Amino acid sequence: MDGVSYPLAENNNGNHLHGGIQGFHAVVWDVTDKNDNTVEFTRISPDMEEGYPGNLKVKVQYTLTDANELVMRYSAETDAPTVVNLTHHSFFNLKGEGEGDILDHVLQINADYFTPVDAGSIPLGEIRPVVDTPYDFNSPKAIGARIEVEDAQLQIGKGYDINYVLNDTPLTNEGLVFAAKVTSPSTGRVMEVFTNEPGIQLYTGNYLDGTAIGKSGRPYLFRGAICLETQHFPDSPNKKDFPSTVLRPGQTYGSSCIYKFSTLP
């Protein structure tokens, strides 16, 4: 950062994942505001926590709306140049918790390009078209339809685990882009994703193996859930052609994600 090297934890095969050994998912936040449908969490990440420079003031607000939406809004400010890239990592199975895999879920992703990765799942820095690849979900397709085809990228991730470069349109009234849509044909449940982020990570639970037990006492099985994580591209600090994740004093980081739920007619 500005000519100064900041070593970070190598917590994933020599790389740095999820903000470090104790990322923001593994710390206690303060509740600073709440009402019947909204809760706001804040924390200060102190200078050099997990190796990151700057005292970072972070806020995330979760809201449940009458339109069956889970709205997440993030903001952050820093007193020294740093990098910030926050996302939401919930796992979804529209058939219900522990009700089998998600290979029959039908997926649409509003992206003409994706960022291919190397053998360590780190982006190469390339922006590659999805056309004529198993990564093309511009029209709705079953997740399992091509997940086992002979493809180097699928083999690296043991399934889908890749960042998509979202198209700029269509936009909602809130100025967010339509990012993705997932449908469960067996239950009729639908989840749509909207964001102001340039990317979205598709992950199909390829490393779930039944050892993690859910809140209902059911194991989380291989490919038993899907993640759709709105974000800036992975490894952006090391890829000059990717959208920047640098945050400087005087700037405000802002990110929005909406998961909207409905049912088929």
Disulfide bonds with the S-S distance in Angstrom:
none
